């Protein structure tokens, strides 16, 4: 299933390993390393990164939605954008 992670962007829920906040130094280092390797996908549309999704294929997806919001959508089955 695909889940909406903000601004029309979707990710496959079966490929998500973890959803974390980007505030800690170790997470910032992991994101920077992913960017250097070309494995980071920025889905924030220029907004502040509020969550980092680690995917099965070693890719890192940055989202402007809070981790709680994304997890809530996964739990309640809100897989499509609310404005459609």
Gaussian input, Z-matrix of N, CA and C with variables (Angstrom, degrees):
# hf/3-21g

backbone

0 1
 N
 C     1     B1
 C     2     B2     1     A1
 N     3     B3     2     A2     1     D1
 C     4     B4     3     A3     2     D2
 C     5     B5     4     A4     3     D3
 N     6     B6     5     A5     4     D4
 C     7     B7     6     A6     5     D5
 C     8     B8     7     A7     6     D6
 N     9     B9     8     A8     7     D7
 C    10    B10     9     A9     8     D8
 C    11    B11    10    A10     9     D9
 N    12    B12    11    A11    10    D10
 C    13    B13    12    A12    11    D11
 C    14    B14    13    A13    12    D12
 N    15    B15    14    A14    13    D13
 C    16    B16    15    A15    14    D14
 C    17    B17    16    A16    15    D15
 N    18    B18    17    A17    16    D16
 C    19    B19    18    A18    17    D17
 C    20    B20    19    A19    18    D18
 N    21    B21    20    A20    19    D19
 C    22    B22    21    A21    20    D20
 C    23    B23    22    A22    21    D21
 N    24    B24    23    A23    22    D22
 C    25    B25    24    A24    23    D23
 C    26    B26    25    A25    24    D24
 N    27    B27    26    A26    25    D25
 C    28    B28    27    A27    26    D26
 C    29    B29    28    A28    27    D27
 N    30    B30    29    A29    28    D28
 C    31    B31    30    A30    29    D29
 C    32    B32    31    A31    30    D30
 N    33    B33    32    A32    31    D31
 C    34    B34    33    A33    32    D32
 C    35    B35    34    A34    33    D33
 N    36    B36    35    A35    34    D34
 C    37    B37    36    A36    35    D35
 C    38    B38    37    A37    36    D36
 N    39    B39    38    A38    37    D37
 C    40    B40    39    A39    38    D38
 C    41    B41    40    A40    39    D39
 N    42    B42    41    A41    40    D40
 C    43    B43    42    A42    41    D41
 C    44    B44    43    A43    42    D42
 N    45    B45    44    A44    43    D43
 C    46    B46    45    A45    44    D44
 C    47    B47    46    A46    45    D45
 N    48    B48    47    A47    46    D46
 C    49    B49    48    A48    47    D47
 C    50    B50    49    A49    48    D48
 N    51    B51    50    A50    49    D49
 C    52    B52    51    A51    50    D50
 C    53    B53    52    A52    51    D51
 N    54    B54    53    A53    52    D52
 C    55    B55    54    A54    53    D53
 C    56    B56    55    A55    54    D54
 N    57    B57    56    A56    55    D55
 C    58    B58    57    A57    56    D56
 C    59    B59    58    A58    57    D57
 N    60    B60    59    A59    58    D58
 C    61    B61    60    A60    59    D59
 C    62    B62    61    A61    60    D60
 N    63    B63    62    A62    61    D61
 C    64    B64    63    A63    62    D62
 C    65    B65    64    A64    63    D63
 N    66    B66    65    A65    64    D64
 C    67    B67    66    A66    65    D65
 C    68    B68    67    A67    66    D66
 N    69    B69    68    A68    67    D67
 C    70    B70    69    A69    68    D68
 C    71    B71    70    A70    69    D69
 N    72    B72    71    A71    70    D70
 C    73    B73    72    A72    71    D71
 C    74    B74    73    A73    72    D72
 N    75    B75    74    A74    73    D73
 C    76    B76    75    A75    74    D74
 C    77    B77    76    A76    75    D75
 N    78    B78    77    A77    76    D76
 C    79    B79    78    A78    77    D77
 C    80    B80    79    A79    78    D78
 N    81    B81    80    A80    79    D79
 C    82    B82    81    A81    80    D80
 C    83    B83    82    A82    81    D81
 N    84    B84    83    A83    82    D82
 C    85    B85    84    A84    83    D83
 C    86    B86    85    A85    84    D84
 N    87    B87    86    A86    85    D85
 C    88    B88    87    A87    86    D86
 C    89    B89    88    A88    87    D87
 N    90    B90    89    A89    88    D88
 C    91    B91    90    A90    89    D89
 C    92    B92    91    A91    90    D90
 N    93    B93    92    A92    91    D91
 C    94    B94    93    A93    92    D92
 C    95    B95    94    A94    93    D93
 N    96    B96    95    A95    94    D94
 C    97    B97    96    A96    95    D95
 C    98    B98    97    A97    96    D96
 N    99    B99    98    A98    97    D97
 C   100   B100    99    A99    98    D98
 C   101   B101   100   A100    99    D99
 N   102   B102   101   A101   100   D100
 C   103   B103   102   A102   101   D101
 C   104   B104   103   A103   102   D102
 N   105   B105   104   A104   103   D103
 C   106   B106   105   A105   104   D104
 C   107   B107   106   A106   105   D105
 N   108   B108   107   A107   106   D106
 C   109   B109   108   A108   107   D107
 C   110   B110   109   A109   108   D108
 N   111   B111   110   A110   109   D109
 C   112   B112   111   A111   110   D110
 C   113   B113   112   A112   111   D111
 N   114   B114   113   A113   112   D112
 C   115   B115   114   A114   113   D113
 C   116   B116   115   A115   114   D114
 N   117   B117   116   A116   115   D115
 C   118   B118   117   A117   116   D116
 C   119   B119   118   A118   117   D117
 N   120   B120   119   A119   118   D118
 C   121   B121   120   A120   119   D119
 C   122   B122   121   A121   120   D120
 N   123   B123   122   A122   121   D121
 C   124   B124   123   A123   122   D122
 C   125   B125   124   A124   123   D123
 N   126   B126   125   A125   124   D124
 C   127   B127   126   A126   125   D125
 C   128   B128   127   A127   126   D126
 N   129   B129   128   A128   127   D127
 C   130   B130   129   A129   128   D128
 C   131   B131   130   A130   129   D129
 N   132   B132   131   A131   130   D130
 C   133   B133   132   A132   131   D131
 C   134   B134   133   A133   132   D132
 N   135   B135   134   A134   133   D133
 C   136   B136   135   A135   134   D134
 C   137   B137   136   A136   135   D135
 N   138   B138   137   A137   136   D136
 C   139   B139   138   A138   137   D137
 C   140   B140   139   A139   138   D138
 N   141   B141   140   A140   139   D139
 C   142   B142   141   A141   140   D140
 C   143   B143   142   A142   141   D141
 N   144   B144   143   A143   142   D142
 C   145   B145   144   A144   143   D143
 C   146   B146   145   A145   144   D144
 N   147   B147   146   A146   145   D145
 C   148   B148   147   A147   146   D146
 C   149   B149   148   A148   147   D147
 N   150   B150   149   A149   148   D148
 C   151   B151   150   A150   149   D149
 C   152   B152   151   A151   150   D150
 N   153   B153   152   A152   151   D151
 C   154   B154   153   A153   152   D152
 C   155   B155   154   A154   153   D153
 N   156   B156   155   A155   154   D154
 C   157   B157   156   A156   155   D155
 C   158   B158   157   A157   156   D156
 N   159   B159   158   A158   157   D157
 C   160   B160   159   A159   158   D158
 C   161   B161   160   A160   159   D159
 N   162   B162   161   A161   160   D160
 C   163   B163   162   A162   161   D161
 C   164   B164   163   A163   162   D162
 N   165   B165   164   A164   163   D163
 C   166   B166   165   A165   164   D164
 C   167   B167   166   A166   165   D165
 N   168   B168   167   A167   166   D166
 C   169   B169   168   A168   167   D167
 C   170   B170   169   A169   168   D168
 N   171   B171   170   A170   169   D169
 C   172   B172   171   A171   170   D170
 C   173   B173   172   A172   171   D171
 N   174   B174   173   A173   172   D172
 C   175   B175   174   A174   173   D173
 C   176   B176   175   A175   174   D174
 N   177   B177   176   A176   175   D175
 C   178   B178   177   A177   176   D176
 C   179   B179   178   A178   177   D177
 N   180   B180   179   A179   178   D178
 C   181   B181   180   A180   179   D179
 C   182   B182   181   A181   180   D180
 N   183   B183   182   A182   181   D181
 C   184   B184   183   A183   182   D182
 C   185   B185   184   A184   183   D183
 N   186   B186   185   A185   184   D184
 C   187   B187   186   A186   185   D185
 C   188   B188   187   A187   186   D186
 N   189   B189   188   A188   187   D187
 C   190   B190   189   A189   188   D188
 C   191   B191   190   A190   189   D189
 N   192   B192   191   A191   190   D190
 C   193   B193   192   A192   191   D191
 C   194   B194   193   A193   192   D192
 N   195   B195   194   A194   193   D193
 C   196   B196   195   A195   194   D194
 C   197   B197   196   A196   195   D195
 N   198   B198   197   A197   196   D196
 C   199   B199   198   A198   197   D197
 C   200   B200   199   A199   198   D198
 N   201   B201   200   A200   199   D199
 C   202   B202   201   A201   200   D200
 C   203   B203   202   A202   201   D201
 N   204   B204   203   A203   202   D202
 C   205   B205   204   A204   203   D203
 C   206   B206   205   A205   204   D204
 N   207   B207   206   A206   205   D205
 C   208   B208   207   A207   206   D206
 C   209   B209   208   A208   207   D207
 N   210   B210   209   A209   208   D208
 C   211   B211   210   A210   209   D209
 C   212   B212   211   A211   210   D210
 N   213   B213   212   A212   211   D211
 C   214   B214   213   A213   212   D212
 C   215   B215   214   A214   213   D213
 N   216   B216   215   A215   214   D214
 C   217   B217   216   A216   215   D215
 C   218   B218   217   A217   216   D216
 N   219   B219   218   A218   217   D217
 C   220   B220   219   A219   218   D218
 C   221   B221   220   A220   219   D219
 N   222   B222   221   A221   220   D220
 C   223   B223   222   A222   221   D221
 C   224   B224   223   A223   222   D222
 N   225   B225   224   A224   223   D223
 C   226   B226   225   A225   224   D224
 C   227   B227   226   A226   225   D225
 N   228   B228   227   A227   226   D226
 C   229   B229   228   A228   227   D227
 C   230   B230   229   A229   228   D228
 N   231   B231   230   A230   229   D229
 C   232   B232   231   A231   230   D230
 C   233   B233   232   A232   231   D231
 N   234   B234   233   A233   232   D232
 C   235   B235   234   A234   233   D233
 C   236   B236   235   A235   234   D234
 N   237   B237   236   A236   235   D235
 C   238   B238   237   A237   236   D236
 C   239   B239   238   A238   237   D237
 N   240   B240   239   A239   238   D238
 C   241   B241   240   A240   239   D239
 C   242   B242   241   A241   240   D240
 N   243   B243   242   A242   241   D241
 C   244   B244   243   A243   242   D242
 C   245   B245   244   A244   243   D243
 N   246   B246   245   A245   244   D244
 C   247   B247   246   A246   245   D245
 C   248   B248   247   A247   246   D246
 N   249   B249   248   A248   247   D247
 C   250   B250   249   A249   248   D248
 C   251   B251   250   A250   249   D249

   B1=1.4488
   B2=1.5352
   B3=1.2998
   B4=1.4574
   B5=1.5147
   B6=1.3256
   B7=1.4626
   B8=1.5196
   B9=1.3171
   B10=1.4577
   B11=1.5323
   B12=1.3437
   B13=1.4714
   B14=1.5234
   B15=1.3242
   B16=1.4510
   B17=1.5156
   B18=1.3331
   B19=1.4610
   B20=1.5214
   B21=1.3314
   B22=1.4460
   B23=1.5224
   B24=1.3067
   B25=1.4614
   B26=1.5220
   B27=1.3313
   B28=1.4615
   B29=1.5226
   B30=1.3347
   B31=1.4589
   B32=1.5283
   B33=1.3137
   B34=1.4560
   B35=1.5340
   B36=1.3065
   B37=1.4679
   B38=1.5236
   B39=1.3158
   B40=1.4648
   B41=1.5229
   B42=1.3298
   B43=1.4670
   B44=1.5299
   B45=1.3436
   B46=1.4658
   B47=1.5260
   B48=1.3278
   B49=1.4615
   B50=1.5248
   B51=1.3476
   B52=1.4670
   B53=1.5191
   B54=1.3373
   B55=1.4599
   B56=1.5251
   B57=1.3324
   B58=1.4648
   B59=1.5202
   B60=1.3229
   B61=1.4529
   B62=1.5300
   B63=1.3279
   B64=1.4726
   B65=1.5266
   B66=1.3123
   B67=1.4614
   B68=1.5257
   B69=1.3250
   B70=1.4602
   B71=1.5310
   B72=1.3128
   B73=1.4647
   B74=1.5302
   B75=1.3400
   B76=1.4652
   B77=1.5319
   B78=1.3172
   B79=1.4677
   B80=1.5220
   B81=1.3264
   B82=1.4677
   B83=1.5194
   B84=1.3404
   B85=1.4673
   B86=1.5265
   B87=1.3212
   B88=1.4617
   B89=1.5323
   B90=1.3268
   B91=1.4654
   B92=1.5213
   B93=1.3231
   B94=1.4633
   B95=1.5299
   B96=1.3345
   B97=1.4635
   B98=1.5275
   B99=1.3340
   B100=1.4618
   B101=1.5295
   B102=1.3299
   B103=1.4672
   B104=1.5239
   B105=1.3265
   B106=1.4628
   B107=1.5258
   B108=1.3275
   B109=1.4660
   B110=1.5317
   B111=1.3288
   B112=1.4554
   B113=1.5095
   B114=1.3301
   B115=1.4651
   B116=1.5300
   B117=1.3372
   B118=1.4593
   B119=1.5229
   B120=1.3145
   B121=1.4601
   B122=1.5206
   B123=1.3236
   B124=1.4667
   B125=1.5218
   B126=1.3240
   B127=1.4585
   B128=1.5208
   B129=1.3363
   B130=1.4641
   B131=1.5156
   B132=1.3315
   B133=1.4663
   B134=1.5230
   B135=1.3331
   B136=1.4550
   B137=1.5179
   B138=1.3054
   B139=1.4610
   B140=1.5288
   B141=1.3120
   B142=1.4586
   B143=1.5293
   B144=1.3261
   B145=1.4622
   B146=1.5195
   B147=1.3293
   B148=1.4576
   B149=1.5140
   B150=1.3398
   B151=1.4594
   B152=1.5222
   B153=1.3243
   B154=1.4582
   B155=1.5211
   B156=1.3304
   B157=1.4553
   B158=1.5250
   B159=1.3217
   B160=1.4564
   B161=1.5184
   B162=1.3367
   B163=1.4510
   B164=1.5297
   B165=1.3397
   B166=1.4656
   B167=1.5180
   B168=1.3171
   B169=1.4589
   B170=1.5294
   B171=1.3226
   B172=1.4690
   B173=1.5166
   B174=1.3215
   B175=1.4520
   B176=1.5210
   B177=1.3372
   B178=1.4556
   B179=1.5235
   B180=1.3268
   B181=1.4596
   B182=1.5274
   B183=1.3322
   B184=1.4610
   B185=1.5195
   B186=1.3325
   B187=1.4608
   B188=1.5227
   B189=1.3324
   B190=1.4603
   B191=1.5321
   B192=1.3368
   B193=1.4586
   B194=1.5234
   B195=1.3214
   B196=1.4566
   B197=1.5290
   B198=1.3361
   B199=1.4708
   B200=1.5242
   B201=1.3332
   B202=1.4696
   B203=1.5270
   B204=1.3189
   B205=1.4569
   B206=1.5223
   B207=1.3271
   B208=1.4627
   B209=1.5221
   B210=1.3265
   B211=1.4679
   B212=1.5221
   B213=1.3181
   B214=1.4607
   B215=1.5175
   B216=1.3248
   B217=1.4639
   B218=1.5191
   B219=1.3261
   B220=1.4628
   B221=1.5231
   B222=1.3235
   B223=1.4584
   B224=1.5192
   B225=1.3306
   B226=1.4655
   B227=1.5276
   B228=1.3345
   B229=1.4613
   B230=1.5006
   B231=1.3428
   B232=1.4548
   B233=1.5146
   B234=1.3191
   B235=1.4571
   B236=1.5169
   B237=1.3295
   B238=1.4688
   B239=1.5199
   B240=1.3399
   B241=1.4519
   B242=1.5230
   B243=1.3147
   B244=1.4651
   B245=1.5150
   B246=1.3507
   B247=1.4524
   B248=1.5270
   B249=1.3250
   B250=1.4784
   B251=1.5030
   A1=109.48
   A2=114.66
   A3=120.72
   A4=109.25
   A5=115.64
   A6=120.28
   A7=109.06
   A8=115.35
   A9=123.07
   A10=109.29
   A11=116.67
   A12=120.31
   A13=111.83
   A14=116.59
   A15=121.32
   A16=113.92
   A17=115.95
   A18=124.24
   A19=112.96
   A20=116.62
   A21=121.40
   A22=114.74
   A23=117.87
   A24=121.82
   A25=110.50
   A26=115.14
   A27=121.31
   A28=109.81
   A29=116.33
   A30=121.45
   A31=108.34
   A32=115.03
   A33=122.27
   A34=108.31
   A35=117.92
   A36=121.59
   A37=112.83
   A38=117.50
   A39=119.54
   A40=112.43
   A41=117.98
   A42=122.35
   A43=113.00
   A44=117.98
   A45=121.49
   A46=109.93
   A47=116.20
   A48=121.75
   A49=109.76
   A50=116.34
   A51=120.39
   A52=110.02
   A53=115.03
   A54=122.50
   A55=105.88
   A56=116.67
   A57=120.55
   A58=111.33
   A59=114.86
   A60=122.30
   A61=108.71
   A62=117.92
   A63=120.53
   A64=114.79
   A65=118.49
   A66=121.18
   A67=115.79
   A68=119.02
   A69=120.00
   A70=111.12
   A71=115.65
   A72=121.52
   A73=112.57
   A74=119.54
   A75=118.30
   A76=113.17
   A77=117.23
   A78=120.35
   A79=109.95
   A80=117.03
   A81=120.31
   A82=110.85
   A83=116.90
   A84=120.55
   A85=111.24
   A86=117.27
   A87=120.64
   A88=111.47
   A89=116.60
   A90=120.65
   A91=110.01
   A92=117.60
   A93=121.10
   A94=110.80
   A95=117.20
   A96=120.92
   A97=110.95
   A98=116.90
   A99=120.72
   A100=110.91
   A101=116.84
   A102=120.39
   A103=110.73
   A104=116.48
   A105=120.78
   A106=111.47
   A107=116.92
   A108=121.92
   A109=112.57
   A110=117.17
   A111=120.49
   A112=113.74
   A113=116.82
   A114=121.71
   A115=112.54
   A116=117.77
   A117=121.19
   A118=109.81
   A119=115.63
   A120=122.31
   A121=107.00
   A122=116.15
   A123=121.28
   A124=109.09
   A125=116.82
   A126=122.36
   A127=111.28
   A128=117.17
   A129=121.16
   A130=113.37
   A131=117.82
   A132=121.95
   A133=111.31
   A134=117.15
   A135=122.23
   A136=115.17
   A137=117.76
   A138=121.14
   A139=110.12
   A140=116.37
   A141=121.59
   A142=110.01
   A143=115.72
   A144=120.55
   A145=109.47
   A146=116.62
   A147=121.29
   A148=112.89
   A149=116.96
   A150=119.51
   A151=110.27
   A152=114.08
   A153=122.17
   A154=107.05
   A155=115.81
   A156=121.42
   A157=108.06
   A158=115.71
   A159=120.79
   A160=107.38
   A161=115.87
   A162=121.99
   A163=110.79
   A164=116.53
   A165=122.90
   A166=113.74
   A167=117.63
   A168=122.05
   A169=112.90
   A170=117.77
   A171=125.31
   A172=113.45
   A173=117.63
   A174=119.35
   A175=109.81
   A176=114.26
   A177=122.22
   A178=106.97
   A179=116.82
   A180=121.61
   A181=108.26
   A182=115.78
   A183=121.72
   A184=109.08
   A185=116.36
   A186=121.29
   A187=110.35
   A188=115.12
   A189=120.94
   A190=111.83
   A191=117.25
   A192=120.81
   A193=109.86
   A194=116.67
   A195=121.14
   A196=110.49
   A197=117.34
   A198=119.76
   A199=112.32
   A200=117.40
   A201=121.13
   A202=111.68
   A203=116.87
   A204=121.17
   A205=110.81
   A206=116.46
   A207=120.71
   A208=110.31
   A209=116.83
   A210=120.44
   A211=110.20
   A212=117.05
   A213=121.04
   A214=111.88
   A215=116.75
   A216=120.29
   A217=111.03
   A218=116.34
   A219=119.56
   A220=110.49
   A221=116.80
   A222=120.54
   A223=112.99
   A224=117.20
   A225=118.53
   A226=113.53
   A227=116.93
   A228=120.08
   A229=114.96
   A230=119.28
   A231=122.39
   A232=108.60
   A233=116.80
   A234=121.16
   A235=113.41
   A236=117.70
   A237=119.31
   A238=109.01
   A239=118.69
   A240=120.86
   A241=111.81
   A242=116.43
   A243=121.07
   A244=113.14
   A245=118.06
   A246=119.59
   A247=112.57
   A248=119.29
   A249=121.74
   A250=110.52
   D1=145.86
   D2=175.55
   D3=-96.30
   D4=144.22
   D5=177.23
   D6=-125.83
   D7=140.70
   D8=-179.96
   D9=-75.37
   D10=123.44
   D11=179.96
   D12=-112.94
   D13=16.65
   D14=175.36
   D15=111.09
   D16=141.08
   D17=173.82
   D18=57.42
   D19=38.22
   D20=176.75
   D21=79.03
   D22=8.11
   D23=-179.52
   D24=-95.75
   D25=141.29
   D26=-178.37
   D27=-129.49
   D28=151.03
   D29=172.64
   D30=-132.66
   D31=156.54
   D32=178.98
   D33=-80.46
   D34=117.90
   D35=-176.38
   D36=-65.56
   D37=-26.69
   D38=-179.38
   D39=-74.18
   D40=-12.95
   D41=-178.70
   D42=-100.55
   D43=-4.48
   D44=-178.66
   D45=-79.14
   D46=128.71
   D47=175.96
   D48=-95.74
   D49=-45.25
   D50=-177.34
   D51=-151.65
   D52=151.09
   D53=173.53
   D54=-125.74
   D55=117.63
   D56=-174.35
   D57=-132.46
   D58=164.62
   D59=174.41
   D60=-80.48
   D61=143.71
   D62=-176.44
   D63=-86.89
   D64=11.22
   D65=-170.42
   D66=-78.29
   D67=-27.51
   D68=-174.98
   D69=-79.47
   D70=153.45
   D71=-179.71
   D72=-60.87
   D73=-42.33
   D74=178.90
   D75=-61.64
   D76=-38.68
   D77=178.95
   D78=-68.19
   D79=-40.42
   D80=177.40
   D81=-60.01
   D82=-40.21
   D83=177.71
   D84=-65.48
   D85=-42.46
   D86=178.37
   D87=-61.96
   D88=-41.32
   D89=178.40
   D90=-65.19
   D91=-44.03
   D92=179.63
   D93=-62.29
   D94=-42.92
   D95=177.84
   D96=-62.37
   D97=-40.46
   D98=178.69
   D99=-64.50
   D100=-39.24
   D101=177.77
   D102=-63.38
   D103=-43.18
   D104=-179.30
   D105=-63.51
   D106=-33.06
   D107=-179.31
   D108=-88.53
   D109=-2.99
   D110=-178.40
   D111=75.49
   D112=22.59
   D113=-177.54
   D114=-105.63
   D115=7.66
   D116=179.85
   D117=-100.53
   D118=136.15
   D119=176.50
   D120=-116.06
   D121=116.14
   D122=-178.23
   D123=-92.48
   D124=106.45
   D125=179.65
   D126=-107.08
   D127=24.01
   D128=-176.78
   D129=-87.48
   D130=-13.92
   D131=-176.99
   D132=55.57
   D133=38.71
   D134=176.75
   D135=85.04
   D136=-0.55
   D137=179.48
   D138=-88.01
   D139=173.68
   D140=179.01
   D141=-67.79
   D142=136.41
   D143=176.77
   D144=-73.78
   D145=122.40
   D146=179.80
   D147=-112.76
   D148=-14.86
   D149=175.25
   D150=-149.65
   D151=152.49
   D152=178.58
   D153=-123.39
   D154=126.51
   D155=178.90
   D156=-106.76
   D157=123.30
   D158=175.72
   D159=-96.06
   D160=127.23
   D161=-174.70
   D162=-105.97
   D163=161.90
   D164=-179.54
   D165=-56.87
   D166=-35.89
   D167=-174.48
   D168=-87.46
   D169=22.39
   D170=179.63
   D171=70.75
   D172=8.63
   D173=175.86
   D174=-83.86
   D175=154.14
   D176=178.72
   D177=-120.81
   D178=126.61
   D179=-179.80
   D180=-111.35
   D181=127.58
   D182=179.05
   D183=-99.42
   D184=133.41
   D185=-178.07
   D186=-129.75
   D187=150.87
   D188=177.55
   D189=-89.80
   D190=0.83
   D191=176.34
   D192=-92.33
   D193=151.02
   D194=177.15
   D195=-68.93
   D196=148.56
   D197=177.92
   D198=-54.25
   D199=-40.20
   D200=179.98
   D201=-61.01
   D202=-37.03
   D203=179.42
   D204=-65.61
   D205=-44.85
   D206=-179.49
   D207=-65.80
   D208=-44.84
   D209=178.96
   D210=-62.95
   D211=-41.41
   D212=177.89
   D213=-59.56
   D214=-41.11
   D215=178.30
   D216=-65.73
   D217=-36.18
   D218=178.05
   D219=-67.38
   D220=-39.60
   D221=-176.72
   D222=-73.28
   D223=-37.66
   D224=-177.48
   D225=-95.50
   D226=1.90
   D227=175.31
   D228=80.61
   D229=19.91
   D230=177.74
   D231=-81.20
   D232=83.56
   D233=-174.21
   D234=-94.94
   D235=-9.19
   D236=-178.95
   D237=-118.02
   D238=155.45
   D239=178.05
   D240=-57.25
   D241=141.89
   D242=-177.36
   D243=-69.25
   D244=-24.74
   D245=-175.42
   D246=-86.46
   D247=1.63
   D248=178.29
   D249=-100.88

